[in-house]
Amino acid sequence: MDRKMANRKLIRLSQLKNKLATENLEEIDWVTFGVIVKKVTPQSTNNGRTFSIWRLNDLRDLSQCVSLFLFGEVHKEHWKTDQGTV
């Protein structure tokens, strides 16, 4: 993990909103980690494409979640991922 994180900045999901407002993250090599705390039943768009929504949290501040929308091949490959997965 130390090798993978070399020269990268860890930003916790619970800090993400504040960091987006105060820093230009496009100029930083950063990573974040999240746990799937809730999965919404897959839904369909108006044109019939199926997608999933995951709610992610860093388990530090349970009131701060990020919604991740999965479409296309990403949805097809990962929609069965279990809640609780990092």
N, CA, C and O atoms as a CHARMM CRD file, in Angstrom:
* protein
*
  344
    1    1 MET  N      0.83500  -1.19400   0.00000 PROA 1      0.00000
    2    1 MET  CA     0.00000   0.00000   0.00000 PROA 1      0.00000
    3    1 MET  C      0.87700   1.25500   0.00000 PROA 1      0.00000
    4    1 MET  O      0.55700   2.24500  -0.65800 PROA 1      0.00000
    5    2 ASP  N      1.97700   1.20300   0.73900 PROA 2      0.00000
    6    2 ASP  CA     2.87100   2.36900   0.75700 PROA 2      0.00000
    7    2 ASP  C      3.37700   2.70300  -0.64800 PROA 2      0.00000
    8    2 ASP  O      3.47500   3.87300  -1.01900 PROA 2      0.00000
    9    3 ARG  N      3.69800   1.66000  -1.42600 PROA 3      0.00000
   10    3 ARG  CA     4.18500   1.87400  -2.79000 PROA 3      0.00000
   11    3 ARG  C      3.08700   2.48900  -3.65900 PROA 3      0.00000
   12    3 ARG  O      3.34900   3.40800  -4.43400 PROA 3      0.00000
   13    4 LYS  N      1.85300   1.98000  -3.52800 PROA 4      0.00000
   14    4 LYS  CA     0.73400   2.50200  -4.32200 PROA 4      0.00000
   15    4 LYS  C      0.38200   3.94900  -3.95400 PROA 4      0.00000
   16    4 LYS  O     -0.07400   4.71400  -4.80400 PROA 4      0.00000
   17    5 MET  N      0.59400   4.31700  -2.69300 PROA 5      0.00000
   18    5 MET  CA     0.23100   5.65200  -2.21600 PROA 5      0.00000
   19    5 MET  C      1.36600   6.66600  -2.35500 PROA 5      0.00000
   20    5 MET  O      1.17100   7.84900  -2.07200 PROA 5      0.00000
   21    6 ALA  N      2.54100   6.22400  -2.78400 PROA 6      0.00000
   22    6 ALA  CA     3.68200   7.13800  -2.91400 PROA 6      0.00000
   23    6 ALA  C      3.31400   8.31200  -3.82000 PROA 6      0.00000
   24    6 ALA  O      2.79400   8.13200  -4.92100 PROA 6      0.00000
   25    7 ASN  N      3.59700   9.51300  -3.33000 PROA 7      0.00000
   26    7 ASN  CA     3.35100  10.76400  -4.06300 PROA 7      0.00000
   27    7 ASN  C      1.87300  11.03800  -4.33400 PROA 7      0.00000
   28    7 ASN  O      1.54100  11.83600  -5.21000 PROA 7      0.00000
   29    8 ARG  N      0.99800  10.39100  -3.59800 PROA 8      0.00000
   30    8 ARG  CA    -0.43800  10.64800  -3.71500 PROA 8      0.00000
   31    8 ARG  C     -0.96900  11.17900  -2.40000 PROA 8      0.00000
   32    8 ARG  O     -0.41900  10.90900  -1.33200 PROA 8      0.00000
   33    9 LYS  N     -2.04100  11.93600  -2.49500 PROA 9      0.00000
   34    9 LYS  CA    -2.66400  12.51100  -1.30400 PROA 9      0.00000
   35    9 LYS  C     -3.94900  11.75000  -1.00100 PROA 9      0.00000
   36    9 LYS  O     -4.79000  11.57200  -1.88300 PROA 9      0.00000
   37   10 LEU  N     -4.10300  11.30600   0.23400 PROA 10     0.00000
   38   10 LEU  CA    -5.32900  10.65000   0.67500 PROA 10     0.00000
   39   10 LEU  C     -6.34200  11.72700   1.07200 PROA 10     0.00000
   40   10 LEU  O     -6.06100  12.58500   1.90800 PROA 10     0.00000
   41   11 ILE  N     -7.51000  11.66200   0.46300 PROA 11     0.00000
   42   11 ILE  CA    -8.61100  12.54700   0.84200 PROA 11     0.00000
   43   11 ILE  C     -9.76400  11.65400   1.26400 PROA 11     0.00000
   44   11 ILE  O    -10.28100  10.87200   0.46700 PROA 11     0.00000
   45   12 ARG  N    -10.16200  11.77700   2.51700 PROA 12     0.00000
   46   12 ARG  CA   -11.27300  10.97300   3.02400 PROA 12     0.00000
   47   12 ARG  C    -12.58000  11.43000   2.35900 PROA 12     0.00000
   48   12 ARG  O    -12.75300  12.60900   2.05100 PROA 12     0.00000
   49   13 LEU  N    -13.48300  10.48500   2.14700 PROA 13     0.00000
   50   13 LEU  CA   -14.78400  10.84100   1.55300 PROA 13     0.00000
   51   13 LEU  C    -15.48000  11.92600   2.35700 PROA 13     0.00000
   52   13 LEU  O    -16.12100  12.80500   1.78100 PROA 13     0.00000
   53   14 SER  N    -15.36400  11.87800   3.68800 PROA 14     0.00000
   54   14 SER  CA   -16.02400  12.87900   4.52600 PROA 14     0.00000
   55   14 SER  C    -15.39300  14.26400   4.36600 PROA 14     0.00000
   56   14 SER  O    -15.99100  15.25500   4.78400 PROA 14     0.00000
   57   15 GLN  N    -14.20900  14.35500   3.77700 PROA 15     0.00000
   58   15 GLN  CA   -13.52800  15.63100   3.54200 PROA 15     0.00000
   59   15 GLN  C    -13.71600  16.12500   2.10800 PROA 15     0.00000
   60   15 GLN  O    -13.36800  17.26400   1.79600 PROA 15     0.00000
   61   16 LEU  N    -14.25900  15.28700   1.24100 PROA 16     0.00000
   62   16 LEU  CA   -14.26800  15.56800  -0.18300 PROA 16     0.00000
   63   16 LEU  C    -14.98500  16.86500  -0.54300 PROA 16     0.00000
   64   16 LEU  O    -14.46600  17.65400  -1.33200 PROA 16     0.00000
   65   17 LYS  N    -16.15100  17.09500   0.01300 PROA 17     0.00000
   66   17 LYS  CA   -16.91300  18.30500  -0.31700 PROA 17     0.00000
   67   17 LYS  C    -16.10900  19.55700   0.02400 PROA 17     0.00000
   68   17 LYS  O    -16.04800  20.49200  -0.77400 PROA 17     0.00000
   69   18 ASN  N    -15.49900  19.57900   1.19400 PROA 18     0.00000
   70   18 ASN  CA   -14.70000  20.72900   1.60500 PROA 18     0.00000
   71   18 ASN  C    -13.46200  20.89300   0.71500 PROA 18     0.00000
   72   18 ASN  O    -13.11800  22.00900   0.32700 PROA 18     0.00000
   73   19 LYS  N    -12.80700  19.79500   0.40000 PROA 19     0.00000
   74   19 LYS  CA   -11.60700  19.85600  -0.44400 PROA 19     0.00000
   75   19 LYS  C    -11.95000  20.33700  -1.85100 PROA 19     0.00000
   76   19 LYS  O    -11.17900  21.09100  -2.44500 PROA 19     0.00000
   77   20 LEU  N    -13.08700  19.91800  -2.39200 PROA 20     0.00000
   78   20 LEU  CA   -13.49900  20.37600  -3.71700 PROA 20     0.00000
   79   20 LEU  C    -13.72400  21.87900  -3.74200 PROA 20     0.00000
   80   20 LEU  O    -13.47600  22.53700  -4.75300 PROA 20     0.00000
   81   21 ALA  N    -14.19600  22.42000  -2.61800 PROA 21     0.00000
   82   21 ALA  CA   -14.47400  23.85100  -2.54200 PROA 21     0.00000
   83   21 ALA  C    -13.20700  24.68100  -2.32900 PROA 21     0.00000
   84   21 ALA  O    -13.16800  25.85400  -2.70000 PROA 21     0.00000
   85   22 THR  N    -12.17300  24.08300  -1.73500 PROA 22     0.00000
   86   22 THR  CA   -11.00200  24.87300  -1.35900 PROA 22     0.00000
   87   22 THR  C     -9.72500  24.55200  -2.13100 PROA 22     0.00000
   88   22 THR  O     -8.76800  25.32400  -2.07000 PROA 22     0.00000
   89   23 GLU  N     -9.68600  23.44200  -2.85000 PROA 23     0.00000
   90   23 GLU  CA    -8.47700  23.05100  -3.57000 PROA 23     0.00000
   91   23 GLU  C     -8.81500  22.68400  -5.00900 PROA 23     0.00000
   92   23 GLU  O     -9.93800  22.27900  -5.31000 PROA 23     0.00000
   93   24 ASN  N     -7.84300  22.82800  -5.88400 PROA 24     0.00000
   94   24 ASN  CA    -8.00100  22.40100  -7.27200 PROA 24     0.00000
   95   24 ASN  C     -7.52100  20.95600  -7.36000 PROA 24     0.00000
   96   24 ASN  O     -6.33600  20.71200  -7.58700 PROA 24     0.00000
   97   25 LEU  N     -8.41600  20.00900  -7.18400 PROA 25     0.00000
   98   25 LEU  CA    -8.03800  18.60000  -7.13300 PROA 25     0.00000
   99   25 LEU  C     -7.60400  18.05600  -8.48800 PROA 25     0.00000
  100   25 LEU  O     -7.01400  16.97700  -8.56100 PROA 25     0.00000
  101   26 GLU  N     -7.88600  18.78400  -9.55600 PROA 26     0.00000
  102   26 GLU  CA    -7.44900  18.33800 -10.87600 PROA 26     0.00000
  103   26 GLU  C     -5.93300  18.40200 -11.00800 PROA 26     0.00000
  104   26 GLU  O     -5.35700  17.74200 -11.87300 PROA 26     0.00000
  105   27 GLU  N     -5.28400  19.19300 -10.15700 PROA 27     0.00000
  106   27 GLU  CA    -3.83300  19.34000 -10.21700 PROA 27     0.00000
  107   27 GLU  C     -3.10500  18.46400  -9.20800 PROA 27     0.00000
  108   27 GLU  O     -1.88000  18.52400  -9.10600 PROA 27     0.00000
  109   28 ILE  N     -3.85000  17.64900  -8.46100 PROA 28     0.00000
  110   28 ILE  CA    -3.27300  16.80800  -7.40900 PROA 28     0.00000
  111   28 ILE  C     -3.54700  15.34700  -7.74300 PROA 28     0.00000
  112   28 ILE  O     -4.63200  14.99800  -8.20700 PROA 28     0.00000
  113   29 ASP  N     -2.55000  14.49800  -7.50200 PROA 29     0.00000
  114   29 ASP  CA    -2.74800  13.05100  -7.63200 PROA 29     0.00000
  115   29 ASP  C     -3.28900  12.57000  -6.29400 PROA 29     0.00000
  116   29 ASP  O     -2.54000  12.42000  -5.33000 PROA 29     0.00000
  117   30 TRP  N     -4.60400  12.32600  -6.24100 PROA 30     0.00000
  118   30 TRP  CA    -5.24100  11.98400  -4.97200 PROA 30     0.00000
  119   30 TRP  C     -6.05300  10.70600  -5.09900 PROA 30     0.00000
  120   30 TRP  O     -6.45300  10.30300  -6.19100 PROA 30     0.00000
  121   31 VAL  N     -6.28700  10.07900  -3.94500 PROA 31     0.00000
  122   31 VAL  CA    -7.08700   8.85700  -3.88100 PROA 31     0.00000
  123   31 VAL  C     -8.04500   8.96600  -2.70700 PROA 31     0.00000
  124   31 VAL  O     -7.84300   9.74900  -1.77900 PROA 31     0.00000
  125   32 THR  N     -9.08400   8.16300  -2.77500 PROA 32     0.00000
  126   32 THR  CA   -10.01700   8.06800  -1.66700 PROA 32     0.00000
  127   32 THR  C    -10.47800   6.62400  -1.55500 PROA 32     0.00000
  128   32 THR  O    -10.37000   5.85200  -2.50800 PROA 32     0.00000
  129   33 PHE  N    -10.98700   6.26800  -0.39900 PROA 33     0.00000
  130   33 PHE  CA   -11.50800   4.93400  -0.15700 PROA 33     0.00000
  131   33 PHE  C    -12.92800   5.06900   0.35600 PROA 33     0.00000
  132   33 PHE  O    -13.24600   6.01600   1.07600 PROA 33     0.00000
  133   34 GLY  N    -13.77400   4.13700  -0.00800 PROA 34     0.00000
  134   34 GLY  CA   -15.14300   4.17000   0.46600 PROA 34     0.00000
  135   34 GLY  C    -15.69200   2.77800   0.67000 PROA 34     0.00000
  136   34 GLY  O    -15.26800   1.81700   0.02800 PROA 34     0.00000
  137   35 VAL  N    -16.63400   2.69300   1.56900 PROA 35     0.00000
  138   35 VAL  CA   -17.35100   1.45200   1.84900 PROA 35     0.00000
  139   35 VAL  C    -18.76400   1.61800   1.30400 PROA 35     0.00000
  140   35 VAL  O    -19.39200   2.65600   1.51200 PROA 35     0.00000
  141   36 ILE  N    -19.26700   0.60200   0.60600 PROA 36     0.00000
  142   36 ILE  CA   -20.64800   0.65400   0.12700 PROA 36     0.00000
  143   36 ILE  C    -21.55700   0.46400   1.33700 PROA 36     0.00000
  144   36 ILE  O    -21.64700  -0.63600   1.88100 PROA 36     0.00000
  145   37 VAL  N    -22.22900   1.53100   1.75700 PROA 37     0.00000
  146   37 VAL  CA   -23.10700   1.44900   2.92300 PROA 37     0.00000
  147   37 VAL  C    -24.56600   1.24300   2.52900 PROA 37     0.00000
  148   37 VAL  O    -25.38400   0.83800   3.35500 PROA 37     0.00000
  149   38 LYS  N    -24.89600   1.52400   1.25700 PROA 38     0.00000
  150   38 LYS  CA   -26.25600   1.29000   0.78900 PROA 38     0.00000
  151   38 LYS  C    -26.23700   1.12500  -0.72300 PROA 38     0.00000
  152   38 LYS  O    -25.51200   1.82400  -1.43200 PROA 38     0.00000
  153   39 LYS  N    -27.04100   0.19300  -1.20100 PROA 39     0.00000
  154   39 LYS  CA   -27.21700  -0.00400  -2.63400 PROA 39     0.00000
  155   39 LYS  C    -28.69100   0.14800  -2.95800 PROA 39     0.00000
  156   39 LYS  O    -29.54700  -0.43900  -2.29500 PROA 39     0.00000
  157   40 VAL  N    -28.98200   0.93800  -3.98000 PROA 40     0.00000
  158   40 VAL  CA   -30.34900   1.09800  -4.46000 PROA 40     0.00000
  159   40 VAL  C    -30.58200   0.02200  -5.51600 PROA 40     0.00000
  160   40 VAL  O    -29.68500  -0.27500  -6.30500 PROA 40     0.00000
  161   41 THR  N    -31.76400  -0.55600  -5.53500 PROA 41     0.00000
  162   41 THR  CA   -32.11400  -1.54300  -6.55400 PROA 41     0.00000
  163   41 THR  C    -31.85100  -0.95400  -7.93600 PROA 41     0.00000
  164   41 THR  O    -32.24400   0.18300  -8.19600 PROA 41     0.00000
  165   42 PRO  N    -31.18500  -1.70700  -8.84100 PROA 42     0.00000
  166   42 PRO  CA   -30.91600  -1.17500 -10.18200 PROA 42     0.00000
  167   42 PRO  C    -32.16900  -0.58800 -10.82400 PROA 42     0.00000
  168   42 PRO  O    -33.27000  -1.12100 -10.68500 PROA 42     0.00000
  169   43 GLN  N    -31.97000   0.52000 -11.52700 PROA 43     0.00000
  170   43 GLN  CA   -33.06900   1.25000 -12.15300 PROA 43     0.00000
  171   43 GLN  C    -32.80500   1.39200 -13.64100 PROA 43     0.00000
  172   43 GLN  O    -31.70700   1.10100 -14.11500 PROA 43     0.00000
  173   44 SER  N    -33.80900   1.83700 -14.37300 PROA 44     0.00000
  174   44 SER  CA   -33.66900   2.03900 -15.81700 PROA 44     0.00000
  175   44 SER  C    -33.87000   3.49900 -16.17400 PROA 44     0.00000
  176   44 SER  O    -34.69000   4.19500 -15.57700 PROA 44     0.00000
  177   45 THR  N    -33.10300   3.95200 -17.16300 PROA 45     0.00000
  178   45 THR  CA   -33.27300   5.30100 -17.69000 PROA 45     0.00000
  179   45 THR  C    -34.46400   5.30100 -18.64700 PROA 45     0.00000
  180   45 THR  O    -35.03600   4.24800 -18.93000 PROA 45     0.00000
  181   46 ASN  N    -34.83300   6.47200 -19.13800 PROA 46     0.00000
  182   46 ASN  CA   -35.94300   6.58500 -20.09100 PROA 46     0.00000
  183   46 ASN  C    -35.69500   5.78900 -21.36900 PROA 46     0.00000
  184   46 ASN  O    -36.64000   5.33100 -22.01200 PROA 46     0.00000
  185   47 ASN  N    -34.41900   5.62500 -21.73800 PROA 47     0.00000
  186   47 ASN  CA   -34.11700   4.87900 -22.96800 PROA 47     0.00000
  187   47 ASN  C    -33.86000   3.39500 -22.69400 PROA 47     0.00000
  188   47 ASN  O    -33.41900   2.67100 -23.58600 PROA 47     0.00000
  189   48 GLY  N    -34.13500   2.93500 -21.46100 PROA 48     0.00000
  190   48 GLY  CA   -34.04400   1.51800 -21.14300 PROA 48     0.00000
  191   48 GLY  C    -32.70400   1.03500 -20.63400 PROA 48     0.00000
  192   48 GLY  O    -32.56200  -0.15200 -20.34100 PROA 48     0.00000
  193   49 ARG  N    -31.71900   1.90300 -20.51800 PROA 49     0.00000
  194   49 ARG  CA   -30.41200   1.50800 -19.98700 PROA 49     0.00000
  195   49 ARG  C    -30.48900   1.35800 -18.47700 PROA 49     0.00000
  196   49 ARG  O    -31.05200   2.21400 -17.79400 PROA 49     0.00000
  197   50 THR  N    -29.93200   0.28800 -17.95800 PROA 50     0.00000
  198   50 THR  CA   -29.97100   0.02000 -16.51800 PROA 50     0.00000
  199   50 THR  C    -28.74600   0.62500 -15.84000 PROA 50     0.00000
  200   50 THR  O    -27.65500   0.64800 -16.40900 PROA 50     0.00000
  201   51 PHE  N    -28.94200   1.11700 -14.61200 PROA 51     0.00000
  202   51 PHE  CA   -27.84700   1.68100 -13.83100 PROA 51     0.00000
  203   51 PHE  C    -28.06000   1.38000 -12.35600 PROA 51     0.00000
  204   51 PHE  O    -29.15900   1.02200 -11.93100 PROA 51     0.00000
  205   52 SER  N    -26.99500   1.53100 -11.58900 PROA 52     0.00000
  206   52 SER  CA   -27.04600   1.32000 -10.14100 PROA 52     0.00000
  207   52 SER  C    -26.59900   2.58000  -9.42300 PROA 52     0.00000
  208   52 SER  O    -25.88400   3.41100  -9.98300 PROA 52     0.00000
  209   53 ILE  N    -27.02700   2.71100  -8.18100 PROA 53     0.00000
  210   53 ILE  CA   -26.57600   3.80300  -7.32700 PROA 53     0.00000
  211   53 ILE  C    -26.06400   3.19300  -6.03100 PROA 53     0.00000
  212   53 ILE  O    -26.76200   2.42300  -5.37100 PROA 53     0.00000
  213   54 TRP  N    -24.83900   3.55000  -5.68000 PROA 54     0.00000
  214   54 TRP  CA   -24.25300   3.13400  -4.40300 PROA 54     0.00000
  215   54 TRP  C    -24.06000   4.36400  -3.54400 PROA 54     0.00000
  216   54 TRP  O    -23.72200   5.43800  -4.04300 PROA 54     0.00000
  217   55 ARG  N    -24.27700   4.20200  -2.23900 PROA 55     0.00000
  218   55 ARG  CA   -23.93100   5.25500  -1.27800 PROA 55     0.00000
  219   55 ARG  C    -22.66000   4.80200  -0.58100 PROA 55     0.00000
  220   55 ARG  O    -22.60700   3.72100   0.00400 PROA 55     0.00000
  221   56 LEU  N    -21.63300   5.64900  -0.65200 PROA 56     0.00000
  222   56 LEU  CA   -20.31700   5.33900  -0.10200 PROA 56     0.00000
  223   56 LEU  C    -20.02600   6.21400   1.10400 PROA 56     0.00000
  224   56 LEU  O    -20.47800   7.35600   1.18100 PROA 56     0.00000
  225   57 ASN  N    -19.26500   5.66700   2.04500 PROA 57     0.00000
  226   57 ASN  CA   -18.89100   6.38700   3.25800 PROA 57     0.00000
  227   57 ASN  C    -17.51000   5.92500   3.67800 PROA 57     0.00000
  228   57 ASN  O    -17.09900   4.81400   3.34100 PROA 57     0.00000
  229   58 ASP  N    -16.78300   6.76700   4.41400 PROA 58     0.00000
  230   58 ASP  CA   -15.45300   6.38700   4.89200 PROA 58     0.00000
  231   58 ASP  C    -15.47500   5.86700   6.33500 PROA 58     0.00000
  232   58 ASP  O    -14.42200   5.60200   6.91600 PROA 58     0.00000
  233   59 LEU  N    -16.65800   5.72600   6.90300 PROA 59     0.00000
  234   59 LEU  CA   -16.88700   5.22600   8.26700 PROA 59     0.00000
  235   59 LEU  C    -16.31200   6.13900   9.34200 PROA 59     0.00000
  236   59 LEU  O    -16.26000   5.75700  10.51100 PROA 59     0.00000
  237   60 ARG  N    -15.88600   7.31800   8.97100 PROA 60     0.00000
  238   60 ARG  CA   -15.41400   8.29300   9.95000 PROA 60     0.00000
  239   60 ARG  C    -16.55800   9.21500  10.35800 PROA 60     0.00000
  240   60 ARG  O    -16.71200   9.54900  11.53300 PROA 60     0.00000
  241   61 ASP  N    -17.36000   9.62300   9.37200 PROA 61     0.00000
  242   61 ASP  CA   -18.50200  10.50800   9.62300 PROA 61     0.00000
  243   61 ASP  C    -19.68100   9.93100   8.84300 PROA 61     0.00000
  244   61 ASP  O    -19.79500  10.14000   7.63500 PROA 61     0.00000
  245   62 LEU  N    -20.54900   9.21200   9.53200 PROA 62     0.00000
  246   62 LEU  CA   -21.63500   8.50200   8.85200 PROA 62     0.00000
  247   62 LEU  C    -22.68300   9.43200   8.24700 PROA 62     0.00000
  248   62 LEU  O    -23.54000   8.98300   7.48600 PROA 62     0.00000
  249   63 SER  N    -22.62400  10.72100   8.57700 PROA 63     0.00000
  250   63 SER  CA   -23.58000  11.65600   7.98100 PROA 63     0.00000
  251   63 SER  C    -23.09700  12.16400   6.61500 PROA 63     0.00000
  252   63 SER  O    -23.86100  12.80900   5.89700 PROA 63     0.00000
  253   64 GLN  N    -21.85200  11.88500   6.24900 PROA 64     0.00000
  254   64 GLN  CA   -21.27800  12.34800   4.98600 PROA 64     0.00000
  255   64 GLN  C    -21.14900  11.17500   4.01700 PROA 64     0.00000
  256   64 GLN  O    -20.21400  10.38200   4.12600 PROA 64     0.00000
  257   65 CYS  N    -22.07200  11.05900   3.08000 PROA 65     0.00000
  258   65 CYS  CA   -22.02500   9.99600   2.07500 PROA 65     0.00000
  259   65 CYS  C    -21.86700  10.60400   0.68900 PROA 65     0.00000
  260   65 CYS  O    -22.22200  11.75700   0.44600 PROA 65     0.00000
  261   66 VAL  N    -21.32500   9.79600  -0.20300 PROA 66     0.00000
  262   66 VAL  CA   -21.18500  10.17100  -1.60400 PROA 66     0.00000
  263   66 VAL  C    -21.99200   9.16800  -2.41100 PROA 66     0.00000
  264   66 VAL  O    -21.88000   7.96200  -2.19000 PROA 66     0.00000
  265   67 SER  N    -22.79600   9.64900  -3.33500 PROA 67     0.00000
  266   67 SER  CA   -23.55100   8.76500  -4.22100 PROA 67     0.00000
  267   67 SER  C    -22.73500   8.51500  -5.47300 PROA 67     0.00000
  268   67 SER  O    -22.23400   9.44800  -6.10000 PROA 67     0.00000
  269   68 LEU  N    -22.60700   7.24600  -5.83200 PROA 68     0.00000
  270   68 LEU  CA   -21.87300   6.83800  -7.02200 PROA 68     0.00000
  271   68 LEU  C    -22.84700   6.16200  -7.97200 PROA 68     0.00000
  272   68 LEU  O    -23.48900   5.17600  -7.61100 PROA 68     0.00000
  273   69 PHE  N    -22.96000   6.69100  -9.19000 PROA 69     0.00000
  274   69 PHE  CA   -23.85400   6.14000 -10.20600 PROA 69     0.00000
  275   69 PHE  C    -23.02300   5.27300 -11.14700 PROA 69     0.00000
  276   69 PHE  O    -21.99100   5.71300 -11.65400 PROA 69     0.00000
  277   70 LEU  N    -23.47200   4.04900 -11.37900 PROA 70     0.00000
  278   70 LEU  CA   -22.76700   3.10600 -12.24400 PROA 70     0.00000
  279   70 LEU  C    -23.60300   2.86400 -13.49400 PROA 70     0.00000
  280   70 LEU  O    -24.75100   2.42900 -13.40200 PROA 70     0.00000
  281   71 PHE  N    -23.03000   3.14300 -14.66300 PROA 71     0.00000
  282   71 PHE  CA   -23.71000   2.97900 -15.94400 PROA 71     0.00000
  283   71 PHE  C    -22.91400   2.03900 -16.84300 PROA 71     0.00000
  284   71 PHE  O    -21.74500   1.75700 -16.58100 PROA 71     0.00000
  285   72 GLY  N    -23.54500   1.56600 -17.88600 PROA 72     0.00000
  286   72 GLY  CA   -22.88200   0.81400 -18.94300 PROA 72     0.00000
  287   72 GLY  C    -22.14000  -0.41900 -18.45700 PROA 72     0.00000
  288   72 GLY  O    -22.65300  -1.18900 -17.64500 PROA 72     0.00000
  289   73 GLU  N    -20.91700  -0.59600 -18.96800 PROA 73     0.00000
  290   73 GLU  CA   -20.11200  -1.76800 -18.63000 PROA 73     0.00000
  291   73 GLU  C    -19.76700  -1.81200 -17.14700 PROA 73     0.00000
  292   73 GLU  O    -19.66900  -2.89400 -16.56700 PROA 73     0.00000
  293   74 VAL  N    -19.58400  -0.65500 -16.53200 PROA 74     0.00000
  294   74 VAL  CA   -19.27600  -0.62700 -15.09600 PROA 74     0.00000
  295   74 VAL  C    -20.44600  -1.19700 -14.30700 PROA 74     0.00000
  296   74 VAL  O    -20.25200  -1.98600 -13.38200 PROA 74     0.00000
  297   75 HSD  N    -21.65700  -0.80000 -14.67100 PROA 75     0.00000
  298   75 HSD  CA   -22.84200  -1.35300 -14.00900 PROA 75     0.00000
  299   75 HSD  C    -22.90400  -2.86300 -14.23100 PROA 75     0.00000
  300   75 HSD  O    -23.09200  -3.62000 -13.27800 PROA 75     0.00000
  301   76 LYS  N    -22.74700  -3.30800 -15.47500 PROA 76     0.00000
  302   76 LYS  CA   -22.84000  -4.73800 -15.78200 PROA 76     0.00000
  303   76 LYS  C    -21.82600  -5.55500 -15.00300 PROA 76     0.00000
  304   76 LYS  O    -22.12900  -6.66300 -14.56000 PROA 76     0.00000
  305   77 GLU  N    -20.63200  -5.02100 -14.83300 PROA 77     0.00000
  306   77 GLU  CA   -19.55600  -5.75700 -14.16000 PROA 77     0.00000
  307   77 GLU  C    -19.68200  -5.73300 -12.63800 PROA 77     0.00000
  308   77 GLU  O    -19.28700  -6.69300 -11.97600 PROA 77     0.00000
  309   78 HSD  N    -20.22500  -4.65400 -12.07200 PROA 78     0.00000
  310   78 HSD  CA   -20.14500  -4.47900 -10.62000 PROA 78     0.00000
  311   78 HSD  C    -21.47500  -4.43300  -9.86900 PROA 78     0.00000
  312   78 HSD  O    -21.45800  -4.31700  -8.64300 PROA 78     0.00000
  313   79 TRP  N    -22.61600  -4.51700 -10.53400 PROA 79     0.00000
  314   79 TRP  CA   -23.88600  -4.29700  -9.84000 PROA 79     0.00000
  315   79 TRP  C    -24.15300  -5.31500  -8.73400 PROA 79     0.00000
  316   79 TRP  O    -24.92300  -5.03300  -7.81500 PROA 79     0.00000
  317   80 LYS  N    -23.53900  -6.48000  -8.80300 PROA 80     0.00000
  318   80 LYS  CA   -23.75100  -7.48400  -7.77100 PROA 80     0.00000
  319   80 LYS  C    -22.79200  -7.35700  -6.58800 PROA 80     0.00000
  320   80 LYS  O    -22.85100  -8.16800  -5.66300 PROA 80     0.00000
  321   81 THR  N    -21.92000  -6.36600  -6.59900 PROA 81     0.00000
  322   81 THR  CA   -20.97100  -6.18100  -5.49600 PROA 81     0.00000
  323   81 THR  C    -21.74400  -6.01100  -4.19900 PROA 81     0.00000
  324   81 THR  O    -22.73400  -5.28100  -4.14200 PROA 81     0.00000
  325   82 ASP  N    -21.28400  -6.69200  -3.16400 PROA 82     0.00000
  326   82 ASP  CA   -21.99300  -6.70100  -1.88000 PROA 82     0.00000
  327   82 ASP  C    -21.85900  -5.38600  -1.11800 PROA 82     0.00000
  328   82 ASP  O    -20.82000  -4.72600  -1.14700 PROA 82     0.00000
  329   83 GLN  N    -22.93400  -5.03600  -0.44200 PROA 83     0.00000
  330   83 GLN  CA   -22.88800  -3.92200   0.49900 PROA 83     0.00000
  331   83 GLN  C    -21.84300  -4.27000   1.54800 PROA 83     0.00000
  332   83 GLN  O    -21.74600  -5.42500   1.96200 PROA 83     0.00000
  333   84 GLY  N    -21.06200  -3.29200   1.98300 PROA 84     0.00000
  334   84 GLY  CA   -19.99200  -3.51900   2.94200 PROA 84     0.00000
  335   84 GLY  C    -18.63300  -3.67400   2.29400 PROA 84     0.00000
  336   84 GLY  O    -17.61400  -3.70100   2.98500 PROA 84     0.00000
  337   85 THR  N    -18.60500  -3.77700   0.96800 PROA 85     0.00000
  338   85 THR  CA   -17.35200  -3.91200   0.24200 PROA 85     0.00000
  339   85 THR  C    -16.61900  -2.56800   0.22400 PROA 85     0.00000
  340   85 THR  O    -17.24800  -1.51600   0.11200 PROA 85     0.00000
  341   86 VAL  N    -15.29300  -2.60800   0.33300 PROA 86     0.00000
  342   86 VAL  CA   -14.46300  -1.39400   0.25200 PROA 86     0.00000
  343   86 VAL  C    -14.04300  -1.20500  -1.18600 PROA 86     0.00000
  344   86 VAL  O    -13.33700  -0.24800  -1.50200 PROA 86     0.00000
